[in-house]
Amino acid sequence: MIEFIMSPVVDLLLELIALPSINPAFLEGRPQLTGEKRVSDLLECWCKKAGMDVATRLVLPGRHNLFASLAPPLKPTGRVVLAPHLDTANIQSEDLLTPRVEGERIYGRGACDTKGCVAAMLTAMARVARGGVRPERTEIVFLGLVDEESGQEGSRAVAASGWKADLAIVGEPTRLKVVTAHKGDVWLYVDTRGKAAHGSRPELGRNAIEEMARVVAALGGPYASKLRAKRHRLLGSGTINVGTIQGGNQPNIVPDSCRISIDRRTLPGEDEKTVARELRALFRARGIRASLSNMRGGSCVALETDTALPFVRDFMKAARQRRPCGVDYFCDAAVLSSGGIPSVVFGPGDIAQAHTANEWIATDSLETGTDLLEAFLRTLS
Ligand SMILES: [Zn+2]
């Protein structure tokens, strides 16, 4: 264990950064750097010492969600969950695994996404536990989730299990704003088929790349304009990005296939089915022949949580925020929400620093986040 002499929340964050937990999807064959278990084991001890009841549930081989609970003295009538993820993005250099305090900033992988949230949430809970006055009938649960950065298998397992709560505060760097809406995300392949022929006689073939060029033009032109015309009050408009293209073998063969992958950021109410329907209509109207297929299994729908729900209202009040906020990025909140747990996103730090080669979090954001979370937990009855 590394010894630090900062405040407790800073100490915990430094310890967490020093334990690598890169999502295994991004780094194969380096078990000493990947997976959430090292972090989870440390937190298990930490939570037990702070007086919490700890349980784990296996999600993927060697990877489990961590539940640490402050049980109320009376029969519980409510449950509030603090739910950050324990995995991180990959590293650009191993220097990111050595935590560093410089001035008012803490540097290292996970500092803001999202070990800062883990440290703030647990420190707030520990203060409530230590204060001796727990909420009488509300259970507070810290839920450390695995795999957010890749397939969100941790939150998907919780949603599928039917486990319920009245509010989940999902930890992500929101600059201490309570976020009640975020965009969803649909990844699709679009394929065009042609007919191969000798490059000197292109009229004998059908060029799949030329057909795809029409697809790309339609997506970037009329389709993107249509998306811009529809606006959500917190999220703005949906977007489309063509991210990859593959097709053809060599200059003197008319290509018979071409594939692009697209990333369509969605608004509440849109999903894979509605997006596929829009695209088919777009292609049909232009006489384009192209097929669609989904790139991934789990659905990533948008989040929109009702701000009139009592726990949401109370949390916004504790965070001293009048109006709700929306963000562009997808996270575990939408998954938990689709499992029937009203969810918001909240945490110290700024998403602009997440995943960067120079990831950092400001210590005052970390301390203020801890105070706001503690203030909210103390309002629970
Ligand atoms: Zn994150």
Boltz pocket constraint, residues with backbone or C-beta under 6 A from the ligand:
constraints:
  - pocket:
      binder: B
      contacts: [[A, 85], [A, 113], [A, 114], [A, 148], [A, 171], [A, 172], [A, 173]]
      max_distance: 6.0
